[in-house]
Amino acid sequence: MADIKDLWGKIRLQLLADEEMTKFIDEKLQYMFSAFECGDNDGGRTAAWAIYNAINKLR
């Protein structure tokens, strides 16, 4: 998870112009980490897919 946080820190700097997307991904990442730590694997995967789909739209 540290790798994901490090990578997001680098990507986030490039997305500062898109404040809405940055906020969405920040919130989903926090939820994903929390869900996995609490054993809510379904919730964590759902958040991960939401992040993936959002990033995929940026391509």
Buried (B, 14 or more C-beta within 10 A) or exposed (E): EEEEEEEBEEEBEEBEEEEEBBEBBEEBBEBBBEBBEEEBEEBBEBBBEBBEEEEEEEE
